[in-house]
Structures are given as structure tokens and as C-alpha cells.
């Protein structure tokens, strides 16, 4: 079992009219980052009309720095 040593929780607010663009960016980022060695999870979610959050975990500091 891999134990995550690092995690990131971040929020962002899309500019007015750019909500879909922000969502598309996060979908693309999820596909790219989930394939990165050492990234154990990547989750993006909409938490409001213009607000988004990401949560991702890493096996070690090297993986965190590579992201």
C-alpha cells in the first residue's frame, strides 16, 4: 500500500464568462496529472457557480516538485 506524503488543496475562481474554459482546463489537467509517476490522485470539482477546487496527492516530495 502506497502512503501519500504530500497533498494539495487549492481553490480558484473563474472570471465571469470563463467558467466553461476553467472546467475544461481542469479536466485536461486531471488526465495529464493522473498519468504522472508519483501522483496518486487528482480530483477537481466545482464548488460554486464560478468556484473550483482541486485536491491531489503525491507519494513523495519528488513527485510534488515534478507536478
N, C-alpha and C positions, 0 to 999 in steps of 0.2 A: 504494500500500500504506500503510495506517494503522499507525503505530508507537505502541504503548501507552507512555504515560509514567508511569503510576501503576498499582499493583496492591495488592490487599488479600488477605491470607490470614488467616483467623480461625477459631478453633475454639470450640465450645460444647458443654456437657454438659447434656442434658435431665434434668429432675427425674424421679425414679422414677415410672413410670406415665404420663409425659408425652411419651414417645418419639415416638408417632404424631403428636401435636399439633405437636411440633418439626419433624418431617419435612413435615407438611402446610404449615406456615408457610414453610419453605424452598422448597417447590415453588411456592407463590404468589409469594414474593419473586422467584424466578427469572423467572417470567412477566412480572412488573412491571418488574424492573430490566433485562431484556434489551431492552425496548422504549424505555428511556431513551436520549435522544441522548447520545452520548459514551461510553456503556458499551459496550465492545467484546466483553466476555464475562462470564458469570456462571455459575459451576459450584458446585453443592452436593453433598456426598457424605457418606455415613455411614461413619465410620471406626472405629466400635466399637458395642457394644450400646446405649450412651446418648450416644455422642460423634458430633458432626457437624462438618464443616469447610466453609467457603466460600472460593472464590477468584474474585475478579472484577478485571477490568482496565478502565482508562479511558484515553481518548485524551488528556485534558489535566486540569489541576487544576480547572477549572470543572466538568467532569463528575464528578470525585471529590467536590467540595463539594456538588453537587446530589443525589448519592446519599444 
